[in-house]
């Protein structure tokens, strides 16, 4: 599936929720299902800089696609990580780098996140996109 198709799927899933509390409960549910990142990646170097909550990031490049392992101490951020991994993991670097990440606004997360959570969320998205640019550059230079 394309990044856009996955985002549309998520938007449709979140349309079933009647209010913001239901959306938060879904994020919590998703967060509890997130597999923890391998402890070897829980290092200072893998922490997302500028994030207000500890969030670890690791990616791997295989067969022209990027795969992500991400974890956080915040259950809400973990729920959002599940969505980001669903959208981006297994996609090509150029598609990730150029993606219009509109599902965040469409499902109402940007407007309803606290400034602390929003900051963490967008630091994470920035890291995913910069990582994709790195892999794209590396791939083009080979």
N, C-alpha and C positions, 0 to 999 in steps of 0.2 A: 504494500500500500504506500501511497505517497504521503508526504507530510500533511498536505492539505486534506486528503481523505481521512487521515487519522484525526486531525483537528475537528473535522465535521462530525465524526463519530462521537468524540468527546462532548462537543456542543449538544448534540442530540441526546446523549445520556444525561447531561446536566439539566436539560429542559424539563425533565420529569420531576425535578425538585421544586416544591412550592415556595420555599423561602431560603434565606441565607443560612439559617441554622441547619437545614437539611443538607446544604452544600458542604458546610463545615463537617458535619457528621460523616458525609461521604469521604471527604479528604482524610479524616481520622481513620476510617475503615481502610481506605487504600494504604495509608501510612503504616498501619499495623501489619499489612500483608507484604511490605517491602522487605526483601531479603537483606540482611545486614551486609555491609561491604566487608570484604576479607580484611582481617586485622592487619595484614601486611601493608594495606593501603591507608590505614588510619594513622597517618604521619602528619607532622607539621607541614611538610612540603605539599601535601595533598589537601590541606585546608583551603577553602575558598576565602581569599583575602577580602576584607571589608564586610564580610557576612557577620551579622550580629549574633548568630547562633552557630555552633560548630557544625560545619557541613564539609564532608570529605568527598573528593572528586577523583575519579580515575577513569581513563578511557583507553581503549585498545583499537588499533586499526588493523582490519583483516579483510582481505579480498575486496579492497576498495571502499569499505564501509566502516563506520565508527560504532563501537559498542561501549556503553557506559555502565559504570558501577558508581553509584552516588549514595551517600547516607548522611543523616543529620541527627542531632539530638532532639529536634523539634518534630513532634508527631504530625503537625499540620504541614510543615515543610516536607516531611517524608511523603505525605499524600501527594503533594505537588510534584515531588521527585518521580513518583510512579507515573504521573501524567507526562512529564518531560521525557522520561526514558521511553515511554510508549510512543511518543511523537518522534523522537530523534534517534534512538538506538537502532542500528541496522540500516541507517541512511548514508548516502554519499556525502562527503564533506561539503561540496559545493551546494548541495541542496539544503544542508543545515545552515550554512553560512548565509545563504540568500533567502531563507524562509521568513515569511511574514507570520509572526507568531501571534495570531489574532484570537485564538481560543481563550486566552487569559481574560481579555475584555469581554468576549461574547458570553462567557459563563459567569461574569461578574466578580472575578477574583481581585482584579486590580483595585476596584473601588471599595471593596469590603475588607481588604487586608489592612492590618495595622501597619504603620510606617516601618516598624521593625521587621515584620514578615515580608512586606513588599520589598524592602531593601535586600533581604536575603534571597528572595525570589529572583530579582533582577540581576543580582551579582552572579547567581547560578546560571541564568540564561546568558549573560555576558561571557561567562567562562566556557559554556558549551559552544557558543559561536566563535570565540577566539581559538578554541581548541580545533574546531572544524577548519578555520582558516589556516592553522598550522599544518594540519594533515593535508589540506589541499595544496599548499605550497610545497610541502615535502613530496607529495605525489607528482606534482608538475616538474620537479627538479630531478626526478629519477629517470 
